[in-house]
Amino acid sequence: MNVAAPAVAPWIAGQTKTLLAQRGHAWLLAGPSGLGQYDVAMALVRAWLCEQPTAQGACGHCASCHSIDVHAHADLCVLMPETVMLEIGWPLSEKAQDDIDSKKRKASKEIRVEAMREAVEFSQRTSARGRGKAVLVFPAERMNVYTANALLKTLEEPPGDVKFVLATDAAHQLLPTIRSRCLAHAMIWPNDAAALNWLQGQGIAQNKARVMLRAAGGRPQDALQYTDLCEVWPHLPRAVQEGNVTLFKDWSPAQTLNALHKLCHDMLAQRAGAAPRFFEANDLPKTGTWHSLTQWSGALANAMRTVEHPFNAGLMLEALVSQGQLALNSRA
């Protein structure tokens, strides 16, 4: 999951300005991963709490902005899975940190109901800085049913000085009652030219940026995950066709399965006469049948069920590549 980017992208700034011009106590930012949901959510809470905000957003230099920069703002409550908080650098509660440090339990991959109850209590307090309070939930789909239900009442009848922003890559996984209590905003998908310019602004050469952006399906922040893979990405289809497992030797099962899904998608698109999305057409084999490719697609979908807990990662990798080799070389 890519939650933060090195610089503010122009489509992020534009959406922030648009949303700040509108009223509402709860926003739901939704769209595919890599479009900047977290960045827009942070920009909103920074502006809501800023001492000198403008139409464009927070000033960036007041005491409130500094407190957010160091992840210590008294009027901001951030609700994330503990794994995400540790990844980004947000501090855990003292009890949660003690539990994880003492190995009583692992960091949670869900937003825990205890954290949500603390957020509800936070929303009922008086603002420490007098600019109101903000609650940021990301990724919102990581709320289980108990956590979501704990939020519902406060979301429906919030105290007068608190605002909520929920950001998600999977809005369909949220409870309908959560979605209905928020103003929805569909994240803007930047065009390729804007995305490429932004990636080059991160110091990435144009030819690499093009490969990375294509590998990510046009989602610029997700493209950053392909920095180390862009050299081998164009060679991946041929490697699978030849059954070459060594190309994937340093990849995790999840990375491998994701790449094979994309290859299978493009092969099926090519069969249907459509343009491929993740690979250049010239890099794709011209073999593979409807039957072999759809069977491979089903096998990949089944593999997704155990990708987080593979019985044997090496054997899983060999099986996945072998299935792809058979599918790509089928002619009947």
N, C-alpha and C positions, 0 to 999 in steps of 0.2 A: 504494500500500500504506500503510495507516495503522498504525503500529507503536507509537505511544505516545499516551496520552490525558492531558489536563490534570489529572485527579484520579482517585483510586482509586474505582472503581465498587463498589457493594455486592456484586454478584455475583462480582467479582474477589476481594474480601476473603473471602467465604464459601468459595470454592473453594480459596483458599490455605490457610485453616485446615483444611479437610478433608484436603488432600493432605499437609500437615505432620504430621498425626496418623497417617499411614501410613508403613510402611517400604518401602524400595526404593532401589536405586542409580541407576536410570535411568527417567525419566518421558517419555512422549510425549503432549504436549498437542495435541489435534487438533480441528478444527471449521472451519466457514466463517470467512472473514475478518471482522474487525470485532467479534469476541467477546472479545478481550483475551488471546490466547495469549502474546504477548510480555510483557504486564504480569504475568500469573500466573507465567511463567518467571522474571522478574526478582524477583518477590516471594519465590519459593522459594529462589533462590540467595542473596538478601539474608539470609533467615532461617537458611539452612544455615551461613553464614559469620559471622553476627552474634555479638558477644561477650555479649549479654544478650537472647537470643531469648525470646519468649513463645509460647503456643499460637496466638496470632493472627498471629505473624510476627516480623520484625526490629524492634528497638527504635527505629531511625531516628536515633540520636544518638551511637552509639559510633564508635570509630575505624574499624572495619570498614565500617559503614554509610556513613561519610563517604567512605572510599576508593572505594566503589562509586558514590556520587553523582558523584564527579569522574572516574570511569572509569579508576581507577588501582589496582585491588586486585590484589595479587600472587598471590592464590590463586583468582582468577576468570579463566577463559579464555572469551572470547566469539568464537564462530565464526559469521560472517555474510558474505554477499557484500560486497565492498568498497563497492559503491554504497550498500548499506543502512547500513554502518558510517559512511560519510561523511554520510548523511542524518540519522542519529540523533546523531552526534557522538562515536562511539567511535574512538579513535586506531588508525590502521593501523600495521603493523610498519614499522620504519625503512626496510627495503629496498623494501617495497611503496609507501610514500609517495614514496621517491626515484624509483622507476620511473614513477609517475604524474605527479609534478612535472616530470620531465625528458621527459615525453611518449613514453617508450619503449613504453608501452601504456596503454590506457584502464582505468579501474577495472572490476574484474570483476563481472558480474551473477550469477556462481556462487560457491559456496564452494570456493576453490581447494584442490587436494590438498596444496600446500605448507603452507597454513595448518593443514590437518588433521594433517599430520605433526608440526608444531610443537605442536599440541594433545595428540597422543599422548605426545610427549616431556614436555610439561608435566604430564600426569597421573601420570608416573612420578617426579616430583620430590617432595621432602619439603615439607610445608605450611609456608609462611613464618610464618603467624600461629598455627598450632597448632589451627585449627578445621576442618581438612580442606580440600579443594579442590572447585571446581565448574566444570563445562563447560556452557555454554549454546549451543545450536545453533538459529539462527533466520534465515530460514525454512528448516526442515530439508529441504524438497523441492528446495532449490537445491543440494544435494549431487549431483554427478554420480556415475556408477558407481564411478569411481576413488576419489573422496573418501569415499564411503560404505564401500567395501571397506577403506580405510585405518582407518576407525573401528571396524569390526566386532570385531576381536580384543580391543581394549581394552574395548569395550562388553560383550563376553561374559565376560571375565575381568579386571575393573578392579582396580587397586591398592586397598587397603582403605580409603583415606581420600578417595576422589574420587566425586562424584555427577554425573550427567548429566541435563540436561533438554533435550529436543528439542521445538520448537514449530513447528506447521505449519498452513497453510490447505488443504493437499492431501496428506493422509496416503497416499492411493492411489498417489501418485507415488514413495513411498519403497520401497526394496527390502524384500521380505517378511522377509529376515533381519534388517534393522534393526528393523522393527516387532515381530518376535518376541522381541527382546532387551530390550524396554522394557515397563514397565507403562503401559497406555493409559488416558488420561483424556479423555473427550468433554466439550468445553467446554459450559457451561450457557448456554442461550439465554434472556436476560431477557425478561420480559413487557413489553408496550408501556408500561404505567404506570411501571415501574421505569426503563425506557430514557428515557422522556420526562422524568421527574424529573431524571435524571442530565444530560440535555442542557440542561435549563433551568438546572441548577446551573453550567453552563459559560457562563451569561449569554445564552443563546439564547431568544428569545421563544417562547411556547407554540405559536403558529400556525406559525412557521417550523420549530420542532422537529418538529411533526407531519409537515410536508411532507418534511423531511430524512430522518426515520426511515422514512417510506414509500418514498422514493426509494432508500434503502439496503436495502430489503427487511426492515426490522426489526432490522438490525445496528447498534447504537448508535455504535461507534467509526467504522465506515464512513460513518455519517451525517454526521460532521464534514467529510467531503470535499465535501458538498453545500451548505456554508454560502453560497457565492457563486452557487449555481444554484437555490436554493429559490424565488426570485421567478419564474423562468421555467419551472420544472418543470411546474406544472399546465397551462401553455399549449403544452407540447411536442407532445402528440398532434395538436392542431389545426394547429400549424405544419407538421408532417410531412404531414398530409392536404392542406394547401394548397401543399406544395412550397416552403415558406419556409426557404431556406437561411440567411438572415441570423441567425436565432436561434442557430445553431451557429458563427458566424463566429469566436468566440474559444475554441472548444473544440478539444481535440486529437482526432485520429482515434480514439484509444482511448476517450476520453470519449463521443464521438458514437456509436460502435459499441455501447458498453455501454448507453447510453440507448435506442438503437433495439432492442437485444435485449430490454430490459425492456418496451418498448412492445409489441413483437411477442408476447412471453409473455402479457401481460395481454389482448391482443386475442384470442389463442387461448383463454385461460382463459374470457373472456367468452363466446366462441362455444360453449364446452363447458358453460356454465351455472355456472361457478365464479366466486368473487369475485376481482377483480384484486388483485395484490399490491403493485405499485409506483406505481400511479396511482389516483386516485379514479374510481369507476365513471362519475360524471357528466362527467368530463373526457375519456372515451374516445369515439371515433366509433362509431356503430352500424352502420357499413358494413364491408366486407371479408368475403371468403368463406373457407371452409376451404382451398380450393385456392390462392387468392392469398396467404393468410397463411402456409401451409406452404411455398410457394415462396419467399416473402420470408425465412422462417426459414432455409432452406437457403442463400440468397444471403448472409445475414449470417454464417452459419457459415463459408462460404468466405472471406469478407472478413477473418475473424479470422486467417487464415494470413499475411497481409501487413500487418496493422495496425501492427506495430512498425516496418516499413520500407515505407511506402506509396510508390509510384512518384511520385505527385503528390497531395499531401494535399488540395488544392482540388478536383481532379477526383474524388477518392475521395469527398469529402463530398457533392458534387453527385450522384454516382451513388447513394450510399446513401440520400439523401433522396428522390431520384426513384423508386427501387425501393419505398420506403415509401409514397410518394404513390400509386403504381399499386396497391399491395396494399390500402391502406386505402379506396380509392375503387372497388374492384371490387364489382360487384353480381351477377355471373353466375358 
